[in-house]
Amino acid sequence: MKWIDEVAYALAVRYARKNCVTKFVDDIEFLKAIHIGDLVFLTATLIEVGNTSMRIHVEVQSENLIEQVKKENCACDIVFVAIDQDGNKTTIK
């Protein structure tokens, strides 16, 4: 879950060009386990932008490098809010 938040944070800050905080994590559904030695892929996609917030979809996949088998592990949506230096909401655009 930490990696999911970090990859979504990177996209939020890069898009807003401002500091952002996690406001809401929507329904993480764990489908399959990630095993020790698997290579993990996280993909963050911006799906909605409001005045001060962004909804980002994150997908997690993993690959067993020996067997070369990829699988979907989980996905969720996360809402981030852009903040100013005082920690108050601020507009993105």
Backbone hydrogen bonds, N-H to C=O, Kabsch-Sander energy under -0.5 kcal/mol:
donor,donor_aa,acceptor,acceptor_aa,energy
5,D,1,M,-2.2
6,E,2,K,-2.3
7,V,3,W,-2.6
8,A,4,I,-2.0
9,Y,5,D,-2.5
10,A,6,E,-2.2
11,L,7,V,-1.6
12,A,8,A,-2.6
13,V,9,Y,-2.8
14,R,10,A,-2.1
15,Y,11,L,-2.5
16,A,12,A,-2.9
17,R,13,V,-2.5
19,N,83,I,-0.5
21,V,81,V,-2.2
23,K,79,V,-3.3
24,F,79,V,-1.5
26,D,77,D,-3.3
27,D,25,V,-0.7
29,E,27,D,-0.6
29,E,75,A,-1.4
30,F,28,I,-0.7
31,L,29,E,-0.6
31,L,73,N,-3.7
32,K,73,N,-1.0
35,H,33,A,-0.5
38,D,35,H,-2.4
39,L,63,E,-2.5
41,F,61,Q,-3.3
43,T,59,E,-2.5
45,T,57,H,-2.7
47,I,45,T,-0.5
47,I,55,R,-2.7
48,E,55,R,-1.4
50,G,53,S,-3.4
54,M,80,F,-2.3
55,R,48,E,-2.8
56,I,54,M,-0.5
56,I,78,I,-3.0
57,H,45,T,-3.0
58,V,76,C,-3.0
59,E,43,T,-2.4
60,V,74,C,-2.9
61,Q,41,F,-2.7
62,S,71,K,-2.2
63,E,39,L,-2.2
64,N,69,V,-2.6
65,L,63,E,-0.8
68,Q,64,N,-1.9
69,V,64,N,-1.1
71,K,62,S,-2.5
73,N,60,V,-3.0
74,C,60,V,-1.4
75,A,29,E,-0.6
76,C,58,V,-2.0
77,D,26,D,-1.2
78,I,56,I,-2.8
79,V,24,F,-2.8
80,F,54,M,-2.5
80,F,78,I,-0.5
81,V,21,V,-2.5
82,A,52,T,-2.8
83,I,19,N,-2.9
84,D,88,N,-2.5
87,G,84,D,-1.9
90,T,82,A,-1.9
92,I,51,N,-2.9
